[in-house]
Amino acid sequence: MRLQIEEKIQHSFLLRYIHKPEIDEYKLYFLHYILNKTVLAPNVKEQLIISTMLVQIALDIHEKIPDDFEDSGTSIGVDSQLSVLAGDYYSGLYYSLLADIEEREYITLLATAIKQINELKMNLYYLENESLEVYLETRKQIHSLLIKYIADKTQVNQDIHVIEEILLINEIINNSYHSFDQDKQSILEKQVNKTKGMIDKLSERQKQDFTPLLDSIIYQHTSSEME
């Protein structure tokens, strides 16, 4: 699946000017995990995973575009302009892929999710005076909403509350929170302990699914910190 997504995002002109888009392997894993439990046809599952990941890549590209040009009064740079176009291009691909297999319901579903995610991102600008808990809850929704929409639509949403918390851990690891009193490590430890407690309450089969994944995220973070 990763190779197919990489093939879709190859664009010789865009990749000359922007960094190669990153594929979030944990989100890819969870989409695969959820859709494997459905009775959807194999080609529909495959295209839905690829389409959703293309949307995620587009959202990630747009989020990384610097916004300090607004404060400085300067115009947006060429690289940033191309990043906007790249995000739009990758986002548009999902529509094409799902239209090809006539999955119009999922086109609407993902479009609705994109709209809500963008609204949540706008809300972040007004959360400077809110608590850390409110801020993290918003970040959690932003980074898990696409998967939650798919899980709810396919009615494979029994584990979504744990999936959301695991994705938030990965989000905390990859971002800094300078505006809050707590340091990043204490925020991360608290979130890891919370998630481990939720996993402990699951069935043995569910624990086998989620515990190694959580350990992998923590291990990768610890290794990078040591380096």
MIDREN-364244 format. One line per 3 residues: their letters; for each residue y, z, x of C-alpha. Coordinates in steps of 0.5 Angstrom, whole numbers. Layout:
REM MIDREN-364244
a) Y,Z,X  ...
//
This chain:
REM MIDREN-364244
mrl) 0,0,0  5,2,6  4,-5,9
qie) 5,-9,2  11,-5,2  14,-6,9
eki) 12,-14,7  17,-13,1  23,-10,5
qhs) 23,-15,11  29,-19,10  31,-22,17
fll) 38,-23,16  39,-16,13  35,-12,18
ryi) 39,-16,24  45,-11,21  42,-5,18
hkp) 36,0,20  30,-2,18  29,2,11
eid) 24,8,11  18,9,7  17,16,4
eyk) 10,17,5  10,23,1  13,20,-5
lyf) 8,14,-4  2,19,-3  4,23,-10
lhy) 5,16,-14  -2,14,-11  -5,21,-13
iln) -2,20,-20  -3,13,-22  -10,14,-19
ktv) -12,18,-25  -10,13,-30  -13,8,-34
lap) -8,3,-32  -11,-4,-29  -11,-4,-22
nvk) -6,-9,-21  -1,-6,-26  -2,1,-21
eql) -1,-3,-15  5,-6,-17  8,0,-21
iis) 7,4,-14  11,-2,-10  16,-2,-15
tml) 18,5,-15  18,6,-8  23,0,-7
vqi) 27,3,-12  26,10,-8  28,6,-2
ald) 34,3,-5  37,10,-7  36,12,0
ihe) 40,7,3  45,8,-2  45,15,0
kip) 46,14,7  52,10,7  58,14,10
ddf) 63,16,5  68,18,10  72,12,9
eds) 75,14,3  78,20,6  81,16,12
gts) 84,11,8  80,5,12  76,0,9
igv) 69,0,8  65,-3,15  61,-9,15
dsq) 55,-5,16  56,-1,10  58,-7,6
lsv) 51,-10,8  47,-3,6  50,-3,-1
lag) 48,-10,-2  41,-9,2  40,-3,-3
dyy) 42,-7,-9  37,-13,-6  31,-8,-6
sgl) 33,-5,-13  33,-12,-16  26,-13,-13
yys) 23,-8,-17  25,-11,-24  22,-18,-21
lla) 15,-15,-19  15,-11,-26  17,-17,-30
die) 12,-22,-27  6,-17,-30  10,-17,-36
ere) 11,-9,-36  18,-9,-39  17,-1,-41
yit) 16,1,-34  23,-3,-32  26,1,-38
lla) 23,7,-35  25,6,-28  32,4,-30
tai) 33,10,-34  31,14,-28  36,11,-23
kqi) 42,12,-28  40,20,-28  39,20,-21
nel) 46,17,-20  49,22,-25  45,28,-21
kmn) 48,25,-14  55,25,-17  54,32,-20
lyy) 53,34,-12  60,33,-11  62,39,-16
len) 57,44,-13  61,47,-7  62,53,-11
esl) 55,54,-14  50,58,-12  45,55,-7
evy) 39,56,-12  43,51,-17  44,46,-11
let) 37,46,-9  35,45,-16  39,39,-17
rkq) 37,36,-10  30,37,-12  31,33,-19
ihs) 34,28,-15  28,27,-10  23,28,-15
lli) 25,25,-22  22,18,-20  15,21,-20
kyi) 17,25,-26  18,20,-30  12,16,-28
adk) 8,22,-29  11,24,-36  10,16,-38
tqv) 3,16,-36  1,23,-38  -1,26,-32
nqd) 4,31,-31  0,37,-30  1,38,-23
ihv) 8,35,-23  12,42,-22  8,43,-15
iee) 9,36,-13  17,37,-14  17,44,-10
ill) 13,40,-4  18,34,-4  24,39,-4
ine) 21,42,2  21,36,5  28,35,3
iin) 30,41,6  27,40,13  30,33,13
nsy) 37,35,11  42,41,13  46,46,9
hsf) 52,48,13  56,50,7  52,56,5
dqd) 51,62,8  43,62,9  41,58,15
kqs) 36,53,14  30,56,17  31,62,12
ile) 32,57,6  25,53,8  21,59,9
kqv) 23,62,2  21,55,-1  15,55,3
nkt) 13,62,0  15,60,-7  10,53,-6
kgm) 4,57,-3  5,62,-9  4,56,-14
idk) -1,53,-11  -5,59,-10  -5,59,-18
lse) -8,52,-18  -16,51,-19  -20,50,-13
rqk) -20,42,-13  -12,42,-14  -12,47,-8
qdf) -16,42,-4  -11,36,-6  -4,40,-4
tpl) -6,45,1  -7,40,7  -1,36,5
lds) 4,42,5  0,44,12  2,37,14
iiy) 9,37,12  10,44,16  6,42,22
qht) 10,36,23  17,40,22  14,45,27
sse) 12,40,32  19,36,32  23,43,32
me) 19,45,39  20,38,42
//
